Each structure stands twice: as structure tokens, then as C-alpha cells.
Amino acid sequence: MNTYQVVDSRNHNVVATGFTHKEAKRKGDKKAAKPVRDELNAGVKGHDPFIVSRGDDHPYGETNGISRQQVGRKSFII
């Protein structure tokens, strides 16, 4: 199941996939994306280029770190 994935925001490439939830429910949870993102960002000085985005199994569809906005009566940001 690939509900969440880790993306490099500098070039929008997917770095890690296969996470069922975004945040860890228990310490050391291997199905959470944010701990993996934090480990990747720890190796980079200056800023945090790695982000968590939706994977292809997410109910709202996949993103690669690029926001798209729909303008209209029922506006939303993806």
C-alpha cells in the first residue's frame, strides 16, 4: 500500500514509497513516512528538501510535491 511517499522538493523525484500513514502511531513505526523524511533531512544542511506527499493509493490521488489549485465556488488546494 502506497498511501504516502517521500519526495525531493528540489527536482520532484520520489525517494521512498510504501507508507500506509503519514505520522508514526508508535515509536519506531516502520509504516510512517515522516520519520523517514526526518532522517533524510538530517543529512542535508541549510534547509529541508524532502517532503511527504500523497502516493498513488491515497483517496485524493497522487502528488509529487507540486500544489495545484482549483479556482471556483468549491475551491481547494491539492
C-alpha positions in Angstrom: 0.0 0.0 0.0 1.4 3.4 -1.1 -0.7 6.0 0.6 2.2 8.3 1.3 5.6 8.8 -0.2 8.7 10.9 0.4 9.6 13.4 -2.4 12.7 15.5 -3.0 11.2 19.0 -3.5 14.3 20.2 -5.5 13.6 18.1 -8.5 10.2 16.4 -7.5 11.5 12.9 -7.7 10.1 10.2 -5.4 12.7 9.0 -3.0 10.8 6.4 -0.8 7.3 4.8 -1.2 5.1 2.2 0.5 3.9 4.1 3.6 0.4 3.5 4.9 0.2 6.6 7.1 1.9 9.9 7.5 2.8 10.1 11.2 4.1 7.3 13.5 1.5 5.9 15.8 4.1 4.3 17.9 7.8 5.0 18.3 9.8 3.1 15.6 6.8 2.7 13.4 8.1 1.4 10.0 4.9 2.2 8.1 5.1 6.0 8.7 6.5 8.5 6.2 7.6 11.4 8.5 10.3 9.5 10.4 12.0 8.5 7.1 11.6 12.1 5.8 13.3 13.4 9.1 16.2 11.0 8.6 16.8 12.2 5.0 16.5 15.9 6.1 19.1 15.3 8.9 21.8 14.6 6.3 21.2 17.9 4.5 22.5 21.2 5.9 20.7 24.6 5.5 17.1 23.6 4.6 14.8 20.6 4.4 14.4 19.5 0.8 12.4 16.2 1.5 8.7 16.3 2.0 5.8 13.8 2.5 3.3 13.8 -0.3 0.3 11.6 -1.3 1.0 8.3 -3.0 -0.9 6.5 -5.7 -3.2 4.6 -3.2 -4.3 7.9 -1.5 -8.1 8.6 -1.7 -7.4 12.1 -3.2 -4.9 10.9 -5.8 -1.1 11.1 -6.1 1.0 14.2 -5.9 4.7 14.7 -6.3 5.1 17.8 -4.2 3.6 20.3 -6.6 0.4 22.1 -5.5 -2.4 22.6 -7.9 -5.3 25.0 -7.1 -8.8 24.8 -8.5 -10.5 28.2 -8.6 -14.2 28.3 -8.3 -17.1 28.1 -6.0 -15.7 25.0 -4.2 -12.0 25.9 -4.3 -9.4 23.6 -2.9 -5.7 23.2 -3.0 -4.2 19.8 -3.8 
